[in-house]
Amino acid sequence: MTPANLVTPVREEDVIVRPMTTADVGAIIDLQMAFLEGSIVTRLGKPFLAAFHHAALGHPSTRAFVATDADGKLGGFAVASVDVAAFNSHTKRRVLWPLVQALLTPRGMRLMWRFARSLVEPDPEPYMPAELLLLVVDARYRRRGLGQQLLAAIEQAFARDGVSRYRVAVRSQLAVARAFYLATGFEAEQELFVLGRPMTYLIKRVAR
Ligand SMILES: CC(C)(COP(=O)(O)OP(=O)(O)OC[C@H]1O[C@@H](n2cnc3c(N)ncnc32)[C@H](O)[C@@H]1OP(=O)(O)O)[C@@H](O)C(=O)NCCC(=O)NCCS
């Protein structure tokens, strides 16, 4: 957990939105593997995802929140960064070995060419430091405003950091996610190939 994540938990109806901690990582991975469709990185499996989330929580640019019910059961989570270049350089070093191990499994072998291609795939331009990296809500709790509440927590943190706009990448085939982002104030920006598949980028201004 980073100092910028130390905010008072937000309670709205029976949903509590609070900063993510390392104790949440196991439940977050279960949620991610069950409900984040279309994510090639998620298919790398639990040890890789655990390394990623621990590395993410260890970086000062990370802003991460979970939504729980009153009993603490996790319903969703969001991970963002206010300095994605520094975040990537920090996490890439820490997930390299788990990535190699994941790619050497029979399942990982089938993903290997995608990761090889990613070495020559372009990044979105212009560079934008703030990015929403992950947003997942348990399918049983959807359309109850959890996604919006997690986004609001990220944007409150962004506003405190002086972020004026940020980007999100979403797999182009995920119509629900694109509908969610368009409904919550994002504008479609561009489409690029990432790990060999189309990715739509959207941007949003942060209210001050
Ligand atoms: C995208 C996602 C996070 C939305 O979470 P959610 O908690 O259901 O979203 P909310 O209830 O806050 O919805 C806010 C608005 O988004 C739009 N929206 C959400 N789901 C929608 C759907 N299935 N179809 C059309 N519009 C939708 C609506 O306008 C909705 O407002 P309304 O319910 O008052 O009509 C969730 O569907 C999810 O986890 N999907 C799988 C993971 C994923 O694709 N994440 C994004 C890529 S990282």
The ligand as an SDF file (V2000), in Angstrom:
LIG
                    3D

 48 50  0  0  0  0  0  0  0  0999 V2000
  -16.9420   -3.2920  -17.0710 C   0  0  0  0  0  0  0  0  0  0  0  0
  -17.3310   -3.6090  -15.6200 C   0  0  0  0  0  0  0  0  0  0  0  0
  -16.1440   -3.2760  -14.7010 C   0  0  0  0  0  0  0  0  0  0  0  0
  -18.5390   -2.7270  -15.2250 C   0  0  0  0  0  0  0  0  0  0  0  0
  -18.8170   -2.9430  -13.8300 O   0  0  0  0  0  0  0  0  0  0  0  0
  -20.2720   -2.7070  -13.2150 P   0  0  0  0  0  0  0  0  0  0  0  0
  -20.1240   -2.6490  -11.7430 O   0  0  0  0  0  0  0  0  0  0  0  0
  -21.2480   -3.6930  -13.7480 O   0  0  0  0  0  0  0  0  0  0  0  0
  -20.6420   -1.2520  -13.8040 O   0  0  0  0  0  0  0  0  0  0  0  0
  -21.6870   -0.1970  -13.2060 P   0  0  0  0  0  0  0  0  0  0  0  0
  -22.8220   -0.9160  -12.5310 O   0  0  0  0  0  0  0  0  0  0  0  0
  -20.9480    0.8180  -12.4190 O   0  0  0  0  0  0  0  0  0  0  0  0
  -22.2490    0.4380  -14.5890 O   0  0  0  0  0  0  0  0  0  0  0  0
  -22.1350    1.8290  -14.8930 C   0  0  0  0  0  0  0  0  0  0  0  0
  -22.7620    2.0780  -16.2570 C   0  0  0  0  0  0  0  0  0  0  0  0
  -21.9810    1.4280  -17.2930 O   0  0  0  0  0  0  0  0  0  0  0  0
  -22.8610    0.9600  -18.3220 C   0  0  0  0  0  0  0  0  0  0  0  0
  -22.8590   -0.4950  -18.3690 N   0  0  0  0  0  0  0  0  0  0  0  0
  -22.3670   -1.3570  -17.4500 C   0  0  0  0  0  0  0  0  0  0  0  0
  -22.5560   -2.6340  -17.8390 N   0  0  0  0  0  0  0  0  0  0  0  0
  -23.1880   -2.5770  -19.0280 C   0  0  0  0  0  0  0  0  0  0  0  0
  -23.6840   -3.5600  -19.9280 C   0  0  0  0  0  0  0  0  0  0  0  0
  -23.6080   -4.8810  -19.6510 N   0  0  0  0  0  0  0  0  0  0  0  0
  -24.2770   -3.1490  -21.0800 N   0  0  0  0  0  0  0  0  0  0  0  0
  -24.4170   -1.8370  -21.3570 C   0  0  0  0  0  0  0  0  0  0  0  0
  -23.9880   -0.8410  -20.5370 N   0  0  0  0  0  0  0  0  0  0  0  0
  -23.3810   -1.2170  -19.3840 C   0  0  0  0  0  0  0  0  0  0  0  0
  -24.2800    1.4380  -17.9370 C   0  0  0  0  0  0  0  0  0  0  0  0
  -24.4960    2.7230  -18.4940 O   0  0  0  0  0  0  0  0  0  0  0  0
  -24.1610    1.5060  -16.4110 C   0  0  0  0  0  0  0  0  0  0  0  0
  -25.1090    2.3580  -15.8090 O   0  0  0  0  0  0  0  0  0  0  0  0
  -26.6070    1.7960  -15.5290 P   0  0  0  0  0  0  0  0  0  0  0  0
  -26.4670    0.4430  -14.8780 O   0  0  0  0  0  0  0  0  0  0  0  0
  -27.1830    2.8230  -14.6040 O   0  0  0  0  0  0  0  0  0  0  0  0
  -27.2830    1.7170  -16.8680 O   0  0  0  0  0  0  0  0  0  0  0  0
  -17.7460   -5.0990  -15.4720 C   0  0  0  0  0  0  0  0  0  0  0  0
  -18.7050   -5.4100  -16.4620 O   0  0  0  0  0  0  0  0  0  0  0  0
  -16.6020   -6.0840  -15.5910 C   0  0  0  0  0  0  0  0  0  0  0  0
  -15.9110   -6.3590  -14.6170 O   0  0  0  0  0  0  0  0  0  0  0  0
  -16.3710   -6.6570  -16.7860 N   0  0  0  0  0  0  0  0  0  0  0  0
  -15.3340   -7.6860  -16.9770 C   0  0  0  0  0  0  0  0  0  0  0  0
  -13.9300   -7.1160  -16.8040 C   0  0  0  0  0  0  0  0  0  0  0  0
  -13.6420   -6.0410  -17.8360 C   0  0  0  0  0  0  0  0  0  0  0  0
  -13.9460   -6.1710  -19.0140 O   0  0  0  0  0  0  0  0  0  0  0  0
  -13.0180   -4.9500  -17.3450 N   0  0  0  0  0  0  0  0  0  0  0  0
  -12.6490   -3.8260  -18.1900 C   0  0  0  0  0  0  0  0  0  0  0  0
  -11.3460   -4.0270  -18.8800 C   0  0  0  0  0  0  0  0  0  0  0  0
   -9.9510   -3.8200  -17.7780 S   0  0  0  0  0  0  0  0  0  0  0  0
  1  2  1  0
  2  3  1  0
  2  4  1  0
  2 36  1  0
  4  5  1  0
  5  6  1  0
  6  7  2  0
  6  8  1  0
  6  9  1  0
  9 10  1  0
 10 11  2  0
 10 12  1  0
 10 13  1  0
 13 14  1  0
 14 15  1  0
 15 16  1  0
 15 30  1  0
 16 17  1  0
 17 18  1  0
 17 28  1  0
 18 19  1  0
 18 27  1  0
 19 20  2  0
 20 21  1  0
 21 22  1  0
 21 27  2  0
 22 23  1  0
 22 24  2  0
 24 25  1  0
 25 26  2  0
 26 27  1  0
 28 29  1  0
 28 30  1  0
 30 31  1  0
 31 32  1  0
 32 33  2  0
 32 34  1  0
 32 35  1  0
 36 37  1  0
 36 38  1  0
 38 39  2  0
 38 40  1  0
 40 41  1  0
 41 42  1  0
 42 43  1  0
 43 44  2  0
 43 45  1  0
 45 46  1  0
 46 47  1  0
 47 48  1  0
M  END
$$$$
